Amino acid sequence: MTSYPIRQFGCRRDNFGVLLHDAATGNTLSIDAPEEAPILQALEREGWRLTHILTTHHHDDHVAANLALKDRFGVEIIGPEAERARIPGIDRGVRGGDRFTIGSLAIEVIDTPGHTAGHVSYFVPGANALFAADALFSLGCGRLFEGDAATMWDSLQRLRVLPDETMLYCGHEYTATNARFALDVDPGNLLLQERVKEVEGLRVRGEATLPVELGREKRTNPFLRADDPELQAAFDRTGQDPVAVFAALREKRNGY
């Protein structure tokens, strides 16, 4: 069985850095590049050499180390074609629906605009991993800086259809605040209550709340459930259009 170890670690104030390694070929991918030093430290701990960066979107806290890492390792930088002009050092642009391989890793690109206009996520079935950056957070979703509610709702539905056992990796450690918000709008959800307790315990111990199974998110994340009658009832939006429900959730979260 092919081995694809994944290492997650903190960067900047609350970003996550993530390395994905192909043991068969030695290729190592960084999902975004928030900060050079933590990435170098993680590579040194593992004895890996960086070969690629998979960029999800153009925000500085996801591309800040692109050029430094490219200068150091000669990496290939892959990112959304729609944001090519705003991604430092990009070599190859990709679009939703694209599939490509790096070594023995098969990678699928999913369009997830909303947070930014060209945001993409990467699904790696062989590693059982979804790298959603700032489109989908545990118990939350990204702010709508360059898109509207309809666009982001469509994006999240593309992620929601992935297998339940997929492990979700996100761009930031926002889960504790998201958990409080989710419980506020959906207080009777027993599975959510369990997740909130788990998150509180992890944070008290200084541990990361990610990755998390996508199946759990489908049942507890209000932003994935705008069309769920139970969530709509809890949020006093019974029978409303899911986009309107999603927009109301996002607006409430903005001020939370």
TORTI-626930 format. One line per 5 residues: number of its first residue (from 1); for each residue x, y, z of N, C-alpha, C. Coordinates in steps of 0.05 Angstrom, whole numbers, plus 5000, padded with zeros to 4 digits. Each point is the difference from the previous one (the first is absolute). Example, Ala and Ser with C-alpha at 12.3 -4.5 7.8 and 13.67 -1.06 7.14 Angstrom:
1	5264/4886/5156/4982/5024/5000/5018/5024/5000 ~ 4993/5021/4986/5016/5024/5001/4985/5022/5014
This chain:
1	5017/4976/5000/4983/5024/5000/5018/5025/5000 ~ 4993/5019/4983/5016/5024/4997/4996/5018/5025 ~ 5022/5011/5009/4999/5017/5025/5001/5029/4992 ~ 4981/5016/5011/4999/5028/4996/4997/5015/5027 ~ 5022/5001/5015/4998/5013/5026/4994/5030/4997
6	4985/5010/5019/4993/5029/5000/5008/5011/5027 ~ 5013/5024/5000/5008/5013/5024/4988/5028/5001 ~ 4987/5006/5021/4987/5026/5004/5014/5015/5024 ~ 5003/5026/4997/5014/5015/5020/4991/5029/4999 ~ 5005/5015/5021/4991/5028/5001/5019/5018/4985
11	4989/5021/4988/5015/5022/4987/4987/5026/5007 ~ 5016/5021/5000/4990/5027/5005/4984/5001/5026 ~ 4978/5014/5001/4985/5002/5025/4981/4976/5003 ~ 4985/4994/4978/4981/4978/5003/4997/4983/4974 ~ 5019/5004/4982/5000/4983/4975/5010/4972/5006
16	4992/4982/4983/5011/4973/4999/5019/4997/4976 ~ 5023/4988/5005/5016/4990/4978/4995/4970/4997 ~ 5001/4990/4976/4996/4971/4996/5019/4990/4979 ~ 5013/4978/5006/5018/4986/4981/4988/4973/4994 ~ 5000/4993/4974/4990/4974/4991/5023/4987/4985
21	5007/4976/5009/5024/4986/4990/4993/4975/4985 ~ 5013/4995/4978/4998/4976/4984/5024/4982/5006 ~ 4996/4980/5017/5023/4984/5008/5012/4984/4977 ~ 4984/4994/4980/5010/4984/4977/5019/5016/4983 ~ 4997/5026/4998/5016/5016/4981/5017/5021/5014
26	4994/5006/5025/5014/5021/5014/4989/5028/4996 ~ 4979/5003/4983/4988/5026/4997/4987/5009/5025 ~ 5003/5026/5006/4987/5012/5024/4986/5025/4991 ~ 4974/5002/5007/4984/5023/4992/4993/5016/5024 ~ 5002/5027/4998/4990/5018/5021/4973/5010/4990
31	4980/4998/5017/4974/5012/4993/5001/5029/5009 ~ 5001/5018/4980/5006/5028/5005/5027/5003/5014 ~ 5008/5025/5004/5026/5006/5012/4998/5025/5017 ~ 4988/4996/5024/4994/5024/5017/5025/5013/5011 ~ 5021/4984/5006/5024/5010/5014/5023/4981/4996
36	5023/5011/4993/5022/4982/4992/5011/4984/5024 ~ 5006/5012/5022/5014/4987/5022/4986/4975/5010 ~ 4974/5000/5006/4987/4976/5010/5000/4977/4979 ~ 4998/5008/4975/5001/4980/4978/5027/4987/4999 ~ 5021/5016/5002/5028/4989/5000/5004/4982/5025
41	4990/5008/5022/5003/4984/5024/4986/4973/4998 ~ 4976/5000/4988/4985/4975/4996/5014/4982/4980 ~ 5011/5012/4979/5015/4984/4981/5025/4987/5013 ~ 5013/5016/5016/5024/4989/5014/4993/4978/5019 ~ 4978/5003/5015/4992/4979/5019/4995/4974/4985
46	4988/5001/4977/4993/4976/4985/5022/4990/4982 ~ 5019/5016/4994/5021/4993/4980/4989/5000/4972 ~ 4981/5018/4994/4989/5002/4974/5011/5024/4985 ~ 4998/5000/4974/5008/5023/4983/4975/5010/4985 ~ 4995/5025/5001/4976/5011/4988/5003/5001/4969
51	4979/4991/4986/5001/4999/4971/4978/5017/4987 ~ 4978/5003/5014/4977/5014/4988/4985/5017/5022 ~ 4987/5021/4991/4981/5015/5016/4973/5000/4986 ~ 4979/4991/5013/4973/5001/4990/4987/5025/5013 ~ 4996/5021/4984/4988/5024/5010/4970/5000/4996
56	4986/5008/5021/4970/5000/4998/4989/5027/4992 ~ 5013/5022/5009/4991/5027/4993/5022/5020/5006 ~ 4995/5024/4992/5021/5020/4998/5006/5015/5026 ~ 4984/4997/5021/5005/5016/5024/5028/4996/5011 ~ 5011/5022/5010/5028/5000/5008/5007/4979/5021
61	4981/4995/5018/5006/4980/5021/5000/4971/4989 ~ 4996/4997/4974/5001/4974/4988/5022/4998/4978 ~ 5012/5023/4993/5020/5000/4979/5026/5014/5009 ~ 5001/5009/5024/5023/5017/5009/5027/4987/4996 ~ 5001/4974/5003/5026/4986/4998/5005/4988/4973
66	4983/5005/4980/5003/4987/4974/5028/5005/4988 ~ 5008/5025/4998/5025/5007/4986/5024/4990/5016 ~ 5000/5003/5026/5023/4990/5016/5003/4970/4997 ~ 4979/4985/5000/5001/4971/4998/5008/4992/4971 ~ 4991/5015/4981/5007/4995/4972/5030/5005/4996
71	5010/5021/5012/5028/5006/4997/5018/4979/5014 ~ 4990/4990/5022/5015/4980/5016/4999/4973/4988 ~ 4978/4991/4990/4996/4972/4992/4995/4997/4970 ~ 4994/5021/4985/4992/4997/4973/4974/4987/4996 ~ 4981/5004/5018/4974/4987/4999/4984/5009/4976
76	4981/4983/4992/4979/5008/4981/4976/5010/5016 ~ 4990/5024/4993/4977/5011/5014/4976/4998/4981 ~ 4980/4987/5011/4975/4995/4986/4978/5015/5014 ~ 4982/5013/4985/4979/5016/5013/4977/5006/4980 ~ 4980/5013/5010/4976/5006/4983/5007/5018/4977
81	4994/4992/4976/5004/5015/4976/4987/5028/5002 ~ 4976/5000/5012/4985/5025/5002/5014/5021/5017 ~ 5020/4992/5017/5014/5019/5017/5030/5000/4993 ~ 5007/4991/4977/5028/4997/4992/5016/5026/5004 ~ 4988/5023/4993/5015/5025/5002/5005/5008/5029
86	4987/4988/5019/5003/5008/5028/5015/4979/5017 ~ 5010/4979/4987/5014/4979/5015/5029/5001/4994 ~ 5017/5007/5019/5029/5002/4995/5012/4974/4991 ~ 5015/5001/4978/5016/4977/4991/4984/4977/4987 ~ 4975/5004/4994/4984/4978/4989/5011/4990/4974
91	5001/4973/4997/5009/4987/4976/4978/4988/4984 ~ 4979/4990/5013/4979/4986/4986/4973/5008/5012 ~ 4982/5009/4982/4973/5006/5009/4981/4977/4996 ~ 4982/4996/5020/4981/4979/4999/4972/5011/5003 ~ 4980/4984/4991/4972/5008/5003/4984/4977/5011
96	4977/5006/5011/4982/4980/5010/4995/4978/4979 ~ 5001/4975/5009/4997/4978/4981/5026/4988/4990 ~ 5021/5016/5003/5027/4989/4992/5008/4977/5018 ~ 5014/4981/4988/5012/4978/5015/5029/4997/4990 ~ 5018/4997/5019/5028/4997/4992/5014/4983/5021
101	5023/4991/4993/5016/4984/5019/5027/5013/5006 ~ 5009/4995/5024/5027/5007/5008/5012/4975/5012 ~ 5019/4988/4987/5009/4974/5008/4978/4980/4999 ~ 4994/4987/5022/4977/4981/5000/4975/5012/5012 ~ 5001/5026/5006/4977/5014/5011/4981/5009/4978
106	4975/4992/5001/4979/5011/4982/4985/5022/5015 ~ 4998/5023/4987/4989/5024/5012/4977/5010/4983 ~ 4978/5006/5013/4976/5011/4987/4996/5029/5009 ~ 4995/5018/4981/4996/5028/5006/4970/5006/5000 ~ 4991/5013/5022/4972/5007/5003/4997/5030/5001
111	4984/5012/4983/4995/5029/5002/4984/5006/5025 ~ 5011/5019/5016/4986/5008/5025/5002/5030/5004 ~ 4990/5016/4980/5001/5029/5003/4980/5009/5021 ~ 5004/5024/5009/4983/5012/5020/5017/5017/5019 ~ 5019/4987/5013/5019/5014/5017/5017/5018/4982
116	5011/4989/4979/5011/5016/4978/4988/4990/4974 ~ 5003/5015/4979/4986/4994/4975/5009/4975/4987 ~ 5026/4992/5005/5011/4977/4986/5009/4978/5019 ~ 4992/5000/5025/5008/4980/5019/4994/4972/4990 ~ 5020/4982/5003/4997/4972/4994/5007/4983/5025
121	4989/4976/5001/5007/4981/5020/5011/4975/4986 ~ 5016/4985/5015/5013/4976/4989/4991/4975/5015 ~ 4990/4981/4985/4991/4974/5011/5020/4979/4991 ~ 5011/4985/5019/5020/4980/4994/4989/4973/5011 ~ 4986/4985/4982/4986/4976/5010/5019/4980/5012
126	5024/4997/4989/5019/4980/5010/5009/5005/5028 ~ 5000/5026/5008/5007/5008/5027/4976/5005/5017 ~ 4976/4996/4988/4975/5003/5015/4998/5029/5012 ~ 5008/5020/4984/5002/5027/5010/4988/5020/4982 ~ 4987/5020/5012/4990/5024/4986/5014/5024/5012
131	5013/5016/4983/5014/5024/5009/4983/5023/4990 ~ 4984/5011/5019/4980/5020/4993/5008/5029/5007 ~ 5023/5003/5013/5010/5027/5006/4979/5017/5013 ~ 4992/5022/4987/4982/5019/5012/4972/4999/4988 ~ 4994/4979/4985/4972/4996/4991/4983/4988/5022
136	5010/4978/5012/4986/4985/5020/5017/4998/5025 ~ 4990/5008/5023/5013/4996/5025/4984/4979/5016 ~ 5011/4989/5021/4985/4983/5017/4979/5017/5015 ~ 4975/4993/4996/4977/5014/5011/4997/5029/4989 ~ 5012/5006/4978/4998/5027/4989/5007/5000/4970
141	5002/5024/4989/5009/5004/4972/5013/5027/4998 ~ 5013/5005/4978/5015/5025/4997/4982/5024/4996 ~ 5010/5023/5007/4986/5025/4995/4997/5005/4970 ~ 4980/5014/4992/4994/5004/4971/5014/5026/4991 ~ 5026/4999/4997/5014/5024/4992/4997/5007/4970
146	4998/4979/4983/4999/5006/4971/4977/4984/4987 ~ 4981/4991/5016/4978/4985/4989/4975/5005/5016 ~ 4978/4989/4991/4974/5004/5014/4991/4973/5012 ~ 4978/5001/5014/4990/4976/5014/4994/4978/4981 ~ 4988/5006/4977/4993/4979/4981/5025/4986/4989
151	5021/5015/4995/5025/4989/4990/5012/4981/5021 ~ 5002/5009/5025/5012/4984/5021/4983/4975/5006 ~ 4974/5003/5000/4983/4977/5005/5004/4979/4978 ~ 5002/5008/4975/5007/4981/4979/5026/4986/5005 ~ 5020/5016/5009/5027/4989/5005/4999/4979/5022
156	4985/5006/5022/4999/4981/5022/4985/4975/4992 ~ 4981/5002/4983/4986/4976/4991/5019/4981/4984 ~ 5019/5012/4986/5019/4983/4986/5018/4984/5019 ~ 5005/5012/5023/5016/4986/5020/4983/4980/5016 ~ 4975/5007/5004/4982/4983/5016/4996/4973/4988
161	5003/4997/4974/4995/4974/4987/5023/4980/5003 ~ 5023/5010/5010/5023/4982/5003/4994/4979/5022 ~ 5014/4978/4999/4995/4978/5019/5002/5009/5030 ~ 4982/4989/5016/5000/5007/5029/5026/4996/5014 ~ 5015/4979/4991/5025/4993/5014/5023/5019/4992
166	4996/5017/4981/5021/5019/4993/5008/5018/5023 ~ 5026/5003/5004/5009/5017/5022/5003/5029/4989 ~ 4988/5018/5015/5000/5028/4992/5023/5015/5013 ~ 5017/5013/4983/5021/5018/5009/4993/5028/4991 ~ 5002/5020/5018/4992/5027/4995/5024/5019/5003
171	4996/5025/4993/5021/5020/5001/5006/5013/5027 ~ 4980/4998/5018/5003/5014/5026/4988/4984/5023 ~ 5010/5007/5024/4989/4988/5024/4978/5019/5011 ~ 4976/4998/4988/4978/5017/5008/4978/4984/5014 ~ 5005/4974/5006/4978/4982/5007/4986/5008/5026
176	5015/5010/5020/4988/5006/5026/4978/5022/4997 ~ 5007/5021/4986/4980/5021/4996/4977/4990/4982 ~ 5007/4985/4979/4979/4989/4983/4981/4982/5016 ~ 5012/4985/5019/4984/4982/5016/4979/5015/5017 ~ 5009/5021/5012/4981/5016/5016/4978/5011/4983
181	5007/5010/4976/4980/5010/4982/4980/4978/4991 ~ 5011/4977/4992/4983/4979/4991/4981/4991/5021 ~ 5009/4998/5025/4982/4992/5022/4979/5021/5005 ~ 5006/5025/4995/4981/5022/5004/4977/4998/4980 ~ 5006/4992/4975/4979/4999/4980/4987/4972/4998
186	5012/4980/5012/4990/4972/4998/5004/4986/5027 ~ 4987/5011/5022/5006/4991/5027/4991/4971/5006 ~ 4981/4990/4985/4990/4973/5006/5014/4977/4987 ~ 5021/5006/4984/5014/4980/4984/5019/4985/5019 ~ 4994/4975/5006/5015/4984/5019/5028/4994/4990
191	5003/4995/4974/5026/4995/4988/5018/5025/5002 ~ 4987/5023/4996/5014/5025/5002/5009/5005/5029 ~ 4983/4994/5019/5008/5002/5028/5024/4984/5006 ~ 5001/4975/4990/5024/4983/5004/5025/5012/4988 ~ 4997/5011/4976/5023/5012/4986/5010/5025/5016
196	4982/5016/5010/5007/5024/5015/5016/4992/5025 ~ 4992/4979/5014/5014/4991/5023/5028/4990/4993 ~ 5001/4986/4977/5026/4990/4991/5019/5023/4993 ~ 4989/5020/4986/5016/5023/4992/5010/5015/5025 ~ 4983/5004/5019/5008/5014/5025/5023/4985/5014
201	4998/4973/5001/5022/4985/5012/5026/5001/4985 ~ 4998/4999/4974/5024/5002/4983/5014/5027/5004 ~ 4985/5021/5001/5012/5027/5002/5012/5004/5028 ~ 4987/4989/5021/5011/5002/5027/5027/4987/5001 ~ 5003/4978/4985/5026/4985/5000/5019/5012/4979
206	4992/5021/4987/5018/5012/4980/5003/4983/4974 ~ 4980/4983/4995/5001/4983/4976/4982/5010/4978 ~ 5007/4993/4975/4985/5008/4977/4973/4986/4999 ~ 4980/5014/4989/4973/4988/4997/4997/4987/4973 ~ 5021/5001/4984/5000/4988/4973/5022/4981/4997
211	4997/4981/4981/4978/4997/4981/4976/4988/5014 ~ 4978/5000/4985/4975/4989/5010/4986/4985/4977 ~ 4985/4979/5006/4985/4986/4979/4979/5018/4987 ~ 4999/5000/4974/4981/5016/4986/4971/4992/5007 ~ 4996/4974/5005/4973/4990/5008/4990/5014/5025
216	5018/5005/5019/4992/5014/5024/4992/5029/4994 ~ 5015/5012/4982/4993/5027/4992/4973/5002/4987 ~ 4994/4980/4983/4974/5000/4987/4977/5000/5019 ~ 5004/4990/5024/4979/4997/5020/5000/5022/5021 ~ 5022/5016/5001/5003/5019/5022/5006/5029/4990
221	5011/5003/4976/5007/5027/4990/4975/5013/4988 ~ 4991/5022/5012/4975/5013/4990/5003/5009/4971 ~ 5024/5008/4992/5003/5010/4973/4999/4978/4979 ~ 5002/4975/5007/4996/4978/4982/4971/4991/5000 ~ 4983/5012/5018/4973/4989/5004/4979/5021/4996
226	5005/5020/4983/4980/5021/4996/4975/4989/4987 ~ 5001/4976/4988/4976/4988/4989/4988/4978/5017 ~ 5011/4997/5025/4991/4979/5018/4976/5011/5016 ~ 4977/4987/4999/4976/5009/5014/5005/5004/5030 ~ 5016/4982/5012/5005/5002/5029/5016/5025/5006
231	5020/5006/4984/5016/5025/5005/4982/5024/4994 ~ 4985/4999/4979/4982/5023/4994/4981/5006/5023 ~ 4989/4978/5011/4981/5004/5023/5014/5011/5024 ~ 5024/4990/5006/5015/5010/5023/5008/5030/4996 ~ 5004/5008/4976/5009/5027/4993/4976/5018/4993
236	4976/4990/5003/4975/5014/4994/4999/5010/4972 ~ 5007/4981/4981/4999/5006/4972/4986/4977/4984 ~ 4981/4988/5012/4987/4976/4989/4988/5007/4972 ~ 5008/4983/4981/4989/5002/4973/5012/5021/4982 ~ 5020/5015/5011/5012/5021/4984/5020/4988/4980
241	5006/5015/4979/5019/4992/4980/5027/4996/5014 ~ 5015/4978/4994/5025/4995/5013/5020/5023/4998 ~ 5000/5014/4977/5019/5022/4996/4994/5022/5020 ~ 4974/5006/5005/4992/5020/5019/5007/4992/5028 ~ 4997/4974/5006/5008/4990/5027/5030/5002/5003
246	5015/4992/4980/5029/5002/5001/5008/5029/5004 ~ 4988/5018/4985/5008/5029/5002/4994/5010/5028 ~ 4978/4992/5012/4994/5009/5027/5020/4988/5020 ~ 5008/4975/4996/5020/4989/5018/5026/5015/4998 ~ 5009/5005/4975/5025/5014/4996/5000/5028/5012
251	4977/5014/4996/4998/5027/5011/5001/5000/5031 ~ 4986/4980/5012/5001/4998/5029/5028/4993/5010 ~ 5013/4983/4985/5028/4992/5009/5019/5023/4997 ~ 4996/5017/4980/5018/5023/4996/5000/5018/5025 ~ 4978/5002/5013/4999/5018/5023/5002/4985/5027
256	5007/4975/4998/5001/4983/5025/5024/5007/5017
